[in-house]
Amino acid sequence: MAISGILITLSHDSERQRLACERLRRDQRLVVGELLGRHVAASAVTASPDDDLALVDELRRADGVDSVEIVFVALDEHSGAES
């Protein structure tokens, strides 16, 4: 499992910004904070580091998103391991 802290910078355009926020809040992989200016912080939980990178790539390509910065990553290498 990968847990990431992400800072997302949204578009200057208020309508694109609003739509991007709505999409982010619907994404079950994300917990999204309050919008501060053009910036919103989020935490992401994914099954693996590869899934985490795929999510970040998806966010970077999303309409209304200008940039995505990963500010924290924690990996749980033991999740799903047999005992």
C-alpha positions in Angstrom: 0.0 0.0 0.0 1.2 3.5 -0.8 0.0 6.6 1.1 0.9 10.0 -0.4 0.5 13.6 0.5 -0.2 15.6 -2.7 -0.5 19.4 -3.4 -2.6 20.1 -6.4 -2.6 23.5 -8.2 -5.7 24.2 -10.1 -6.5 26.3 -13.2 -7.0 30.1 -13.0 -10.3 29.6 -14.7 -13.0 29.4 -11.9 -15.3 27.0 -13.8 -12.5 24.6 -14.7 -11.3 24.9 -11.1 -14.8 24.1 -9.7 -15.2 21.0 -12.0 -11.7 19.8 -11.1 -12.5 20.0 -7.4 -15.7 18.1 -7.9 -13.9 15.3 -9.7 -11.2 15.2 -7.1 -13.7 14.9 -4.3 -15.5 12.0 -6.1 -12.3 10.0 -6.5 -12.4 7.2 -3.9 -8.5 7.1 -3.7 -8.3 10.7 -2.5 -9.2 12.6 0.7 -9.3 16.2 -0.4 -8.8 19.2 1.8 -10.2 22.8 1.5 -9.4 24.9 -1.6 -7.0 27.7 -0.7 -6.6 30.0 -3.6 -5.7 27.7 -6.5 -4.3 25.0 -4.2 -5.8 22.0 -2.6 -4.0 19.4 -0.5 -5.0 15.7 -0.8 -4.0 12.4 0.7 -4.0 9.3 -1.6 -4.2 5.7 -0.7 -3.4 3.1 -3.4 -2.6 -0.6 -3.5 1.0 -0.2 -4.6 3.7 2.4 -5.6 2.9 1.8 -9.2 -0.7 2.5 -8.6 0.3 5.7 -6.8 2.4 6.9 -9.8 -0.5 6.1 -12.1 -2.8 8.2 -10.0 -0.4 11.1 -10.0 0.0 10.9 -13.8 -3.8 10.8 -14.2 -4.1 13.9 -12.0 -1.5 15.7 -13.9 -3.4 15.1 -17.2 -6.8 16.1 -15.7 -8.6 19.1 -17.1 -8.5 22.0 -14.6 -5.3 20.8 -12.9 -2.1 22.9 -13.6 0.3 20.9 -11.5 0.6 18.1 -9.0 3.4 17.8 -6.4 4.0 14.8 -4.2 5.1 16.1 -0.8 5.1 12.8 1.2 5.1 9.1 0.5 4.8 6.2 3.0 4.9 2.6 1.8 3.5 -0.3 3.8 5.5 -3.2 2.4 3.8 -5.7 4.7 0.2 -5.1 3.7 -1.3 -8.1 2.1 1.6 -10.3 3.2 0.8 -13.8 4.4 1.5 -14.6 8.0 
